[in-house]
Amino acid sequence: MKPVIELIKKTDDHNPAEPVVIVACGKCGQVYPPHLFTGADDEQRAAAARRVAEACCEPRLCGACDPAKPGGPAFARKGYLTCDDCWTKNEARREQERIDKAEQLTVAQCTYPVVYNDDDFFDNVEDLLEHLHHNCDLEDDDYPVVAWCCNQVAPQLDIEAVIDHFHENLELADGVEFNTVVQDLPALRAALAAWNEKQKPTLYVPSDKRCVIIHKADVVND
């Protein structure tokens, strides 16, 4: 059995029977608070956390591998239920399902800003083609490349969230009403709404509804 670390809340009249408040893996230090586990009482929840902490760094076989493959299932990487190969296959499958559900555009049809690799944004698909040609070392097997179309939206303040945050940070005493210590909230709402109206659609928000399929022949050549 692997060692675990158990922390309790120490009091002046410390009682060894005090409930455990934190359980951690004795090897990597990953913490498992008992209150996050199910159980009838503190002792059962601590026991559940202890079992997980004990197994934290234990080698675990991949739950997705084919048992009949040569060598049998591979070991899962730490913190995952699958090995690297199965994780990669699952991610590719999920991405393909996402693509299949979307409207698939050709380069010629795409008039939207686009995002590539989840965090590279381009004003248009032509800029992305330039990027792929000059900055990406793509092999034939990497095509077709899929980029996701973006919607352009205006930055907006959540008016009620702004007022709620202001309210919370006043830290009013019990019994003191918010409306009695501030004046003319309708004017504040109107001012924030007027600010929202002035904003232009300058933000790119990726959408799962449309993607552009880029073939090798689409990439800009010198």
Buried (B, 14 or more C-beta within 10 A) or exposed (E): EEEBBBEBEEEEEEEEEEBBBBBBBBBEEBBBBBEEBEBEEBEEBBBBBBBBBBEBBEEBBBEBBEEEEEEEBBEBEEEEEBBEEBBEEEEEEEEEEEBEEBEBBEBEEBEBBBBBEEEEBBEEBEBBBEBBBEEBEEEEEEBEBBBBBBBEEEEEEEBEEEBEEEBEEEEEEEEEEBEEEEEEEEEBBEEBEEEBEEEEEEBBEBBEEBBBBBEEEBBEEE
